[in-house]
């Protein structure tokens, strides 16, 4: 089991997609130790929720762009008319 000093920022970043409690359990340390470790690396808030929020936003944007594909109908659309001279 690693002590908090054994966990580097690079190793810790591999767990950002998981909730804090799950990360602490996987690392074999208590949640308080994980939070102290994060503060030592300048991480004031665990990024899991923010990452999930960004993923949800991205999926909504992607779904929205797929839902309204460009028109491929055979009608040419409006015909431009030249202004009278």
PyMOL commands that set and color helices and strands:
alter all, ss='L'
color gray80, all
select helices_A, chain A and resi 4-6+9-13+20-27+31-40+48-67
alter helices_A, ss='H'
color red, helices_A
deselect
rebuild
show_as cartoon
